[in-house]
Amino acid sequence: MTRSVALPLLALLLGLGCGGPAGADQPGSASGNSYDILIAGGTIYPGDEAPFVGDLAIAGDRIVYLGPKAPGHAVRSIDAHGLVVAPGFIDPHTHVGDALASENPVARLVLPFLTQGVTTAFIGVDGGGSPEVAKVLGNPGGSASRRARDYGINFATYIGFGAVRAAVVGNSDRAPTPAELERMEGLVAKGMCQGALGLSTGLFYAPQSFASQGEVVALAQVAGDAGGIYDTHMRDESSYSIGLLGSIDETLRIGRAANIPVHIAHIKALGVDVQGMAPRVIATIEAARAIGQAVTADQYPWAASGTGLAAALIPRWAQDGGRAAMLQRFRDPATRARLMPEIGENLRRRGGAEALLITGGPDWAIGRSLADVAKGRNTDPIAAALELLAAADAEVASFNQSEADIAAFMQRDWVVTSSDASAGHPRYYASFARKYATYVRERGTLDLRNFIASSTARTARMFKLAARGELKPGFFADVIVFDPDRFAPRAGYAQPTLFSTGMRTVIVNGQIAIEGGEATGVASGRPLPHSPAGAACRP
């Protein structure tokens, strides 16, 4: 993995896990105007308020001063003249759960996020969140465990509809029995009581795609009763089944029926059939918001999505029963003949074989388009796709969105920044850096204040993250300092694992994780359990 920041060996050997007590939740205070850290002379963007030039001071894990000139002195001073000081970015849709669960302490730092200023991330998305929420969060109740101090970033988790359904129903295309539905509801209730943010779904993906709207409503209502969010990768962002507009309508109906706030993951108009539909999607959502429905969304700033090759091309009926059953269908001549035209249609709506870049799977295919793979194997793209899937669960970057749609969604105040971070796609290493460099500095789609607001304060308020997402005395000291002339991505589709540049300082819960652009090795992130509402979780 190519890196743009050094990992000082001494810091990694001595600094890991030395971020102070993660359970210290009382606001810090400065004794006699003596601070632990003073950030002086920067242009401070408090969240969504107007910027000003001044100082920010930290004691313990909290911000204790914000203003024109901090009185007193500090143990550590950071000169921020000419630099931007902002809250740490919050990423509400990521796939970094494996990194956070890793036995490797360096992996748990999540350096691709820290080096672009992300200090908090949500996991368990797309319906994949484990029902064992307490285990994911490291049993964070009471005093913090040693393991809870070994994360580079803060994180919260959803409980996943897909994981719950698979645990009870399996991978089959069928409805749950009444007894099974009751078990599923029990798992969701347990996860909410253990601190899940809410229920996530990935209704585009088998076996979640087999679920009826009523089944989803039943589980979403359980999450809503506990004060949770309904976060969804919708059933269709394109024209696969009920269509983009049909999926927006279904999502809104689920939210109303379950009485739960709705959050649409990585909002987009995917594929040639729906490009240009962003204004219609926006109008539908804003009509719902105007009559009081809670609807928000997140978005990553890339024209290419990232997904599995099977999810992109293989019809859902062919995935009934899981991977083994799918591969058996590939081998059956009659079923294969039925599959070929449907795969061809899915390939068309994705923009053709040139628009699919292989990012995961056999080594001989990674970094090549499906068209190039087919040419190299002297076959057609459909046969090449089946060959790839027979070899591995291949992943693709799918170039399927228009820049006009991306900009239209980005400019709405109910759409916040996310990465959908996953291996093989540059969005893991560079989404926030790209949004700033491309859509603020180069194109002017957003101004700097709106970029920061949509990456911090608005997100924190949407998800009710207490005392985070803004620079205010008494708030947790998740603070970033970056060079507005140099903050930029280095990762791209050809080299997706290059760290971004220009992030000078990153502070997580009052501890310095990035200093002078280099990782310190300090791990001071914390699990952020949601506090469930209602009586169901009370002892």
TIGU-846745 format. One line per field, with one value per residue (C-alpha): residue in three letters; x, z, y. Coordinates in Angstrom, 3 decimals. Layout:
BEGIN
residu	ala_...
u	X_...
w	Z_...
v	Y_...
//
This chain:
BEGIN
residu	met_thr_arg_ser_val_ala_leu_pro_leu_leu_ala_leu_leu_leu_gly_leu_gly_cys_gly_gly_pro_ala_gly_ala_asp_gln_pro_gly_ser_ala_ser_gly_asn_ser_tyr_asp_ile_leu_ile_ala_gly_gly_thr_ile_tyr_pro_gly_asp_glu_ala_pro_phe_val_gly_asp_leu_ala_ile_ala_gly_asp_arg_ile_val_tyr_leu_gly_pro_lys_ala_pro_gly_his_ala_val_arg_ser_ile_asp_ala_his_gly_leu_val_val_ala_pro_gly_phe_ile_asp_pro_his_thr_his_val_gly_asp_ala_leu_ala_ser_glu_asn_pro_val_ala_arg_leu_val_leu_pro_phe_leu_thr_gln_gly_val_thr_thr_ala_phe_ile_gly_val_asp_gly_gly_gly_ser_pro_glu_val_ala_lys_val_leu_gly_asn_pro_gly_gly_ser_ala_ser_arg_arg_ala_arg_asp_tyr_gly_ile_asn_phe_ala_thr_tyr_ile_gly_phe_gly_ala_val_arg_ala_ala_val_val_gly_asn_ser_asp_arg_ala_pro_thr_pro_ala_glu_leu_glu_arg_met_glu_gly_leu_val_ala_lys_gly_met_cys_gln_gly_ala_leu_gly_leu_ser_thr_gly_leu_phe_tyr_ala_pro_gln_ser_phe_ala_ser_gln_gly_glu_val_val_ala_leu_ala_gln_val_ala_gly_asp_ala_gly_gly_ile_tyr_asp_thr_his_met_arg_asp_glu_ser_ser_tyr_ser_ile_gly_leu_leu_gly_ser_ile_asp_glu_thr_leu_arg_ile_gly_arg_ala_ala_asn_ile_pro_val_his_ile_ala_his_ile_lys_ala_leu_gly_val_asp_val_gln_gly_met_ala_pro_arg_val_ile_ala_thr_ile_glu_ala_ala_arg_ala_ile_gly_gln_ala_val_thr_ala_asp_gln_tyr_pro_trp_ala_ala_ser_gly_thr_gly_leu_ala_ala_ala_leu_ile_pro_arg_trp_ala_gln_asp_gly_gly_arg_ala_ala_met_leu_gln_arg_phe_arg_asp_pro_ala_thr_arg_ala_arg_leu_met_pro_glu_ile_gly_glu_asn_leu_arg_arg_arg_gly_gly_ala_glu_ala_leu_leu_ile_thr_gly_gly_pro_asp_trp_ala_ile_gly_arg_ser_leu_ala_asp_val_ala_lys_gly_arg_asn_thr_asp_pro_ile_ala_ala_ala_leu_glu_leu_leu_ala_ala_ala_asp_ala_glu_val_ala_ser_phe_asn_gln_ser_glu_ala_asp_ile_ala_ala_phe_met_gln_arg_asp_trp_val_val_thr_ser_ser_asp_ala_ser_ala_gly_his_pro_arg_tyr_tyr_ala_ser_phe_ala_arg_lys_tyr_ala_thr_tyr_val_arg_glu_arg_gly_thr_leu_asp_leu_arg_asn_phe_ile_ala_ser_ser_thr_ala_arg_thr_ala_arg_met_phe_lys_leu_ala_ala_arg_gly_glu_leu_lys_pro_gly_phe_phe_ala_asp_val_ile_val_phe_asp_pro_asp_arg_phe_ala_pro_arg_ala_gly_tyr_ala_gln_pro_thr_leu_phe_ser_thr_gly_met_arg_thr_val_ile_val_asn_gly_gln_ile_ala_ile_glu_gly_gly_glu_ala_thr_gly_val_ala_ser_gly_arg_pro_leu_pro_his_ser_pro_ala_gly_ala_ala_cys_arg_pro
u	0.000_1.504_1.449_1.774_2.305_4.986_4.156_6.886_7.965_8.497_5.009_3.464_5.396_4.731_1.660_-0.984_-3.684_-2.226_-5.044_-6.273_-9.337_-11.995_-14.708_-13.908_-17.094_-17.030_-16.213_-12.573_-11.603_-8.557_-6.820_-5.776_-6.114_-3.586_-4.570_-3.374_-3.531_-3.896_-4.613_-3.759_-4.569_-6.491_-9.600_-12.142_-15.267_-17.306_-19.637_-22.355_-21.756_-19.745_-15.948_-13.656_-9.931_-9.030_-7.945_-9.273_-8.127_-8.487_-8.257_-8.643_-11.056_-13.073_-12.938_-12.714_-12.177_-13.177_-12.648_-10.375_-7.421_-7.107_-5.886_-3.189_-0.797_-0.779_1.339_1.178_0.668_-0.202_0.282_-2.746_-2.229_-3.375_-4.977_-8.577_-9.687_-12.879_-14.683_-13.525_-15.464_-18.272_-18.809_-22.308_-21.893_-18.749_-17.517_-14.635_-16.055_-13.406_-10.636_-12.098_-12.462_-8.941_-6.357_-3.839_-3.616_-2.449_-5.544_-7.710_-6.253_-8.151_-5.461_-7.238_-9.861_-7.608_-5.422_-8.440_-9.833_-12.545_-12.802_-16.176_-17.697_-20.847_-20.652_-23.170_-24.684_-26.507_-28.210_-24.925_-24.752_-24.230_-27.106_-24.418_-24.278_-22.738_-19.861_-19.313_-19.261_-16.938_-19.448_-18.927_-21.195_-19.637_-15.893_-14.229_-12.423_-8.847_-10.124_-12.307_-9.134_-7.509_-9.441_-8.151_-11.633_-15.009_-17.695_-21.360_-23.162_-26.499_-28.130_-28.560_-31.794_-29.802_-27.861_-31.039_-32.941_-30.087_-29.849_-33.548_-34.716_-31.441_-30.745_-33.988_-36.551_-39.474_-41.371_-40.723_-43.317_-45.068_-42.774_-39.694_-40.810_-41.222_-37.669_-36.375_-38.187_-36.618_-33.131_-33.706_-35.062_-32.032_-29.627_-31.332_-31.097_-27.382_-26.744_-27.489_-28.201_-31.132_-31.945_-29.991_-31.206_-29.722_-32.898_-31.025_-29.035_-30.167_-31.473_-32.760_-34.337_-36.677_-38.325_-41.700_-42.301_-44.427_-41.611_-39.264_-41.868_-42.291_-38.580_-38.205_-41.035_-39.129_-36.097_-38.269_-39.904_-36.413_-35.611_-33.612_-33.087_-34.099_-31.019_-31.432_-29.611_-32.872_-34.361_-33.500_-31.315_-31.713_-34.228_-33.667_-37.039_-39.377_-37.114_-35.459_-38.650_-40.524_-37.823_-37.992_-41.755_-41.259_-38.681_-40.999_-43.885_-41.710_-40.761_-44.374_-45.719_-42.977_-42.995_-39.221_-36.849_-35.587_-32.000_-31.201_-27.706_-25.420_-28.232_-27.749_-29.326_-27.525_-27.291_-28.240_-31.988_-32.245_-29.461_-30.961_-33.658_-32.071_-34.485_-37.518_-36.026_-35.260_-38.792_-40.354_-38.200_-38.685_-42.450_-42.310_-40.105_-42.474_-45.320_-43.122_-41.587_-37.997_-35.987_-32.245_-29.518_-25.777_-23.657_-20.135_-18.467_-17.629_-19.230_-18.442_-20.183_-18.592_-20.415_-20.203_-20.181_-23.011_-25.084_-24.510_-25.247_-26.908_-30.720_-31.983_-33.823_-30.458_-29.062_-31.826_-30.124_-26.738_-23.490_-23.381_-26.877_-25.977_-22.894_-24.922_-27.291_-24.318_-23.427_-26.915_-27.240_-30.957_-30.645_-27.503_-29.387_-32.096_-29.471_-27.523_-30.050_-30.880_-27.178_-26.866_-29.703_-28.124_-24.813_-26.555_-28.170_-24.746_-23.274_-21.621_-18.563_-16.186_-17.938_-17.153_-13.652_-12.707_-11.480_-11.605_-11.396_-8.790_-5.424_-5.517_-8.637_-8.058_-7.485_-8.992_-12.396_-14.784_-14.433_-10.662_-10.977_-13.310_-10.953_-7.968_-9.789_-11.137_-14.768_-17.734_-18.326_-21.237_-19.250_-16.284_-18.477_-19.688_-16.108_-15.036_-17.864_-17.113_-13.559_-14.371_-16.855_-15.551_-15.999_-16.348_-16.209_-19.255_-19.167_-22.859_-23.661_-23.804_-22.000_-25.185_-27.005_-24.081_-24.031_-27.819_-27.903_-24.790_-26.345_-29.317_-29.012_-30.437_-27.629_-24.379_-20.959_-20.141_-17.608_-19.247_-15.627_-14.755_-11.588_-10.464_-12.283_-10.553_-13.535_-12.006_-8.905_-10.110_-13.845_-13.718_-10.513_-12.056_-15.266_-13.246_-10.685_-13.133_-16.451_-15.279_-11.909_-12.092_-15.769_-17.368_-20.359_-20.225_-18.456_-16.086_-18.593_-21.227_-18.683_-17.687_-21.303_-22.332_-19.404_-19.788_-22.580_-25.475_-24.507_-24.162_-27.615_-29.247_-28.044_-28.183_-24.489_-24.206_-21.549_-19.888_-19.755_-19.250_-16.509_-18.048_-16.824_-17.884_-17.986_-15.638_-12.349_-12.558_-10.708_-8.906_-6.493_-5.866_-4.139_-6.852_-4.353_-3.063_-5.920_-6.493_-6.821_-3.993_-6.003_-7.707_-9.219_-5.817_-4.158_-6.932_-4.763_-2.845_-3.337_-4.669_-2.475_-2.871_-4.391_-1.938_-3.427_-6.185_-7.280_-9.612_-11.109_-8.354_-5.436_-3.304_-3.629_-2.078_0.651_2.425_0.722_2.109_0.378_1.380_0.044_-2.164_-5.524_-8.111_-11.331_-14.388_-17.500_-20.569_-23.576_-26.987_-29.135_-32.420_-35.700_-38.842_-39.457_-38.509_-34.817_-35.194_-34.288
w	0.000_-1.086_1.584_1.465_5.224_7.271_10.136_12.640_14.121_17.596_17.611_16.508_19.138_21.985_21.025_20.290_22.892_24.787_23.991_27.571_29.181_26.515_29.136_30.423_29.327_31.591_29.911_30.246_32.028_31.857_35.166_35.486_31.702_31.075_28.162_26.849_23.228_21.767_18.049_17.357_14.586_12.225_10.186_12.312_10.773_13.836_11.878_9.956_11.416_9.845_10.025_11.999_12.699_16.244_18.729_19.921_23.178_24.411_27.900_28.253_25.624_25.334_23.713_26.483_24.571_21.182_20.405_19.138_21.492_24.134_27.513_29.287_27.904_26.620_26.955_23.158_20.675_16.995_14.677_12.326_10.614_7.005_7.702_8.129_11.540_11.477_13.297_12.396_9.428_10.066_7.520_7.828_5.339_5.362_5.075_7.561_10.059_9.174_9.811_13.194_14.125_12.949_15.246_13.606_15.661_12.628_10.687_13.577_13.196_9.865_8.397_5.054_7.039_9.472_6.662_5.107_8.419_9.139_12.891_13.104_10.881_10.765_9.995_9.618_6.518_3.488_5.763_6.792_10.435_12.863_15.258_17.971_18.440_21.930_20.561_17.665_20.022_22.458_25.324_25.852_28.863_32.128_32.201_28.815_28.000_26.771_23.333_23.145_23.352_20.429_17.596_15.536_14.948_16.653_15.252_15.524_14.036_12.596_12.972_9.475_7.964_5.732_8.632_10.667_7.751_6.894_10.518_10.619_7.040_5.254_1.624_0.119_-1.869_0.513_3.141_6.827_8.788_11.596_14.116_12.058_11.731_15.497_15.942_13.516_15.418_18.622_17.138_16.035_19.461_21.144_18.808_19.457_23.212_22.798_21.096_17.368_15.512_13.786_11.068_7.812_4.679_1.314_-0.569_-3.881_-2.776_-2.550_-0.203_1.107_-2.286_-1.627_1.266_0.911_1.933_4.829_6.206_6.160_7.829_10.683_11.540_10.905_13.344_16.080_15.423_15.300_18.603_20.158_18.637_15.699_12.050_8.936_6.686_3.260_0.120_-1.786_-3.759_-7.040_-7.830_-11.541_-13.644_-12.409_-10.780_-9.434_-10.714_-9.043_-8.503_-7.395_-4.814_-3.500_-3.069_-1.332_1.033_1.999_2.543_4.836_6.878_7.274_8.061_10.617_12.038_11.685_10.211_6.778_5.563_1.950_1.516_-1.268_-3.160_-6.921_-10.342_-11.510_-15.157_-18.584_-18.067_-15.125_-15.596_-15.395_-12.898_-9.909_-10.075_-9.932_-7.010_-5.178_-5.759_-4.387_-1.250_-0.615_-0.952_1.789_3.950_3.452_5.096_8.030_7.114_8.313_5.178_4.657_2.488_2.044_-1.106_-2.173_-4.729_-7.437_-10.794_-10.309_-7.697_-6.215_-5.969_-6.595_-10.189_-9.312_-7.827_-10.951_-13.568_-12.245_-11.908_-8.389_-9.263_-10.178_-6.727_-4.792_-2.329_-2.302_-4.246_-4.614_-6.089_-8.431_-9.745_-10.332_-12.501_-14.501_-15.301_-16.390_-20.170_-20.144_-17.189_-18.644_-21.880_-19.883_-17.982_-20.951_-22.270_-18.759_-18.002_-21.295_-20.327_-16.951_-18.676_-20.994_-18.150_-16.472_-19.572_-21.195_-20.532_-20.806_-17.841_-15.431_-13.915_-12.039_-8.568_-6.777_-7.798_-9.736_-10.034_-13.815_-13.969_-11.354_-12.833_-16.214_-17.649_-18.304_-22.015_-21.761_-19.790_-22.464_-25.252_-23.479_-23.032_-26.577_-25.517_-25.112_-21.988_-20.705_-20.855_-19.296_-16.416_-15.747_-15.850_-13.376_-10.993_-11.183_-10.079_-7.255_-5.838_-8.163_-7.348_-9.793_-10.019_-12.140_-14.030_-14.129_-12.929_-14.540_-13.083_-13.337_-11.055_-8.609_-8.327_-7.969_-5.017_-3.442_-3.212_-1.074_2.620_3.561_1.744_3.655_2.695_2.827_1.300_1.037_1.657_0.338_-0.836_-4.406_-4.873_-4.268_-2.236_0.782_0.729_-0.823_-0.731_1.560_-0.062_-3.519_-2.575_-1.356_-4.170_-7.019_-5.948_-3.760_-5.019_-8.719_-9.704_-7.003_-6.697_-2.941_-0.925_1.875_4.638_3.090_2.457_6.120_7.327_5.133_6.461_10.164_11.937_9.703_9.950_13.724_14.048_11.655_13.759_17.167_17.946_21.314_21.616_18.292_14.823_15.964_17.575_20.827_24.416_26.139_22.887_22.295_20.771_17.333_15.419_12.077_10.631_6.878_4.233_1.901_-0.969_-0.596_0.716_-2.186_-3.124_-4.505_-4.905_-8.215_-9.970_-11.184_-7.764_-5.159_-2.025_-1.944_1.074_0.585_1.154_2.976_6.246_8.753_12.150_13.238_16.866_18.099_21.577_22.513_21.307_18.232_15.601_12.678_13.347_10.608_8.076_9.650_11.680_15.343_16.022_18.862_18.936_20.858_18.996_20.798_20.096_20.080_21.209_20.487_23.584_22.875_23.541_25.008_27.814_26.036_26.928_30.544_33.223
v	0.000_3.316_5.987_9.744_10.086_8.439_6.127_6.919_3.606_5.030_6.517_3.250_1.316_3.743_5.682_3.056_2.991_5.940_8.323_8.704_7.218_6.742_6.700_10.200_11.878_14.941_18.249_19.221_22.396_24.584_25.159_28.781_29.211_26.471_24.255_20.939_22.124_25.606_26.061_29.678_32.119_29.851_30.587_28.762_27.223_26.184_23.881_25.684_29.136_31.957_31.620_33.887_34.159_33.192_30.546_27.208_25.613_22.037_20.554_16.808_15.561_18.789_22.192_24.794_28.031_29.401_33.042_35.792_35.320_32.638_33.881_31.903_29.311_25.720_22.624_22.259_25.114_24.725_27.682_27.696_31.047_30.718_27.334_26.174_24.885_22.798_19.998_16.503_15.169_12.671_9.898_8.378_5.532_3.388_-0.177_0.052_-2.419_-4.992_-2.469_-1.554_-5.229_-6.118_-7.682_-5.336_-2.102_-0.122_-1.210_0.001_3.489_3.738_5.991_6.476_8.374_10.228_11.552_13.277_14.530_11.947_11.432_9.632_6.928_4.806_1.086_-1.749_-0.130_-1.617_-4.137_-5.731_-4.642_-7.512_-8.325_-8.573_-4.810_-4.948_-7.007_-4.580_-1.608_-3.376_-3.405_0.330_0.745_1.947_2.489_2.068_-1.126_-1.276_-2.295_0.817_2.939_1.161_2.780_5.661_7.069_7.236_4.971_4.070_1.083_0.052_-3.320_-4.749_-6.032_-8.385_-9.884_-10.327_-11.886_-14.250_-15.376_-16.299_-16.962_-17.692_-16.786_-18.066_-16.111_-16.504_-14.577_-15.247_-17.158_-15.237_-16.921_-16.007_-12.403_-12.246_-13.560_-10.942_-8.201_-9.495_-9.300_-5.714_-4.769_-6.348_-4.520_-1.200_-1.753_-2.485_0.856_0.572_3.821_2.209_-0.311_-0.359_-2.084_-2.977_-3.849_-3.848_-6.892_-10.516_-11.896_-8.548_-7.897_-10.834_-8.989_-7.319_-3.741_-4.965_-7.092_-4.098_-1.888_-4.384_-4.278_-0.547_0.114_-1.718_0.482_3.588_2.772_2.839_6.224_4.870_5.844_3.892_3.984_2.417_1.470_1.570_-1.289_0.384_3.407_2.721_0.763_-2.796_-3.413_-0.702_2.067_5.045_7.059_3.944_3.279_6.831_6.371_3.002_4.477_7.328_4.892_2.741_5.795_6.900_3.426_2.725_6.264_6.478_9.082_8.044_8.411_7.514_6.126_7.406_9.112_8.957_8.406_5.263_4.303_5.541_5.081_7.483_10.012_13.482_12.475_14.220_17.198_14.855_12.920_16.163_17.482_14.290_14.325_18.031_17.635_14.989_17.203_20.122_18.202_17.191_13.836_13.436_12.582_13.071_11.557_11.237_11.288_10.418_12.738_10.200_9.385_5.689_3.597_0.508_-2.808_-6.514_-7.729_-10.098_-7.274_-5.180_-7.834_-10.994_-10.961_-11.574_-14.794_-16.305_-15.444_-17.213_-19.580_-17.884_-18.138_-21.910_-21.992_-19.121_-20.898_-24.069_-22.027_-20.759_-24.371_-25.434_-24.831_-23.959_-21.586_-20.030_-19.344_-17.573_-15.577_-14.213_-11.664_-10.422_-9.910_-8.082_-5.739_-5.037_-4.357_-1.889_0.066_0.276_1.915_-1.103_-3.239_-0.272_1.354_-1.508_-1.473_-4.644_-3.652_-7.010_-10.648_-12.651_-10.914_-11.186_-9.007_-6.297_-2.849_-3.754_-2.949_-5.809_-5.024_-5.393_-8.637_-10.034_-9.016_-10.549_-13.859_-13.808_-13.868_-11.532_-9.382_-11.497_-14.712_-12.912_-11.729_-15.271_-16.542_-13.860_-14.682_-18.389_-17.588_-15.137_-12.635_-9.934_-6.221_-3.339_0.422_1.211_4.526_5.327_8.870_12.301_15.291_17.361_14.920_14.784_18.581_18.837_16.447_17.977_21.428_20.355_21.169_17.730_15.887_15.322_13.988_10.275_7.910_4.459_3.458_0.022_-1.693_-1.110_2.222_5.585_6.782_4.972_7.183_10.400_11.212_14.241_15.492_15.085_16.866_19.840_19.929_19.286_20.743_23.637_24.795_23.863_24.070_26.193_23.864_24.542_27.183_26.174_26.933_24.635_21.895_21.918_22.118_19.181_17.153_17.964_19.875_18.844_15.198_15.337_16.885_14.419_11.517_13.230_12.804_14.506_17.239_16.401_17.913_21.510_23.576_24.814_24.952_21.740_19.730_16.816_17.916_16.303_19.010_19.209_21.768_21.749_23.808_25.162_25.358_21.788_19.668_17.289_13.632_11.557_8.352_7.645_4.659_3.431_3.892_3.818_3.482_6.776_8.995_12.508_15.558_18.870_17.658_19.133_18.209_15.820_15.655_12.895_13.304_15.742_13.575_14.327_11.575_13.488_16.043_17.964_15.696_12.529_9.841_9.793_6.305_7.541_5.764_7.768_6.985_5.649_3.617_5.850_3.822_5.280_5.797_4.003_5.760_4.250_1.805_-1.435_-1.229_-0.163_-2.705
//
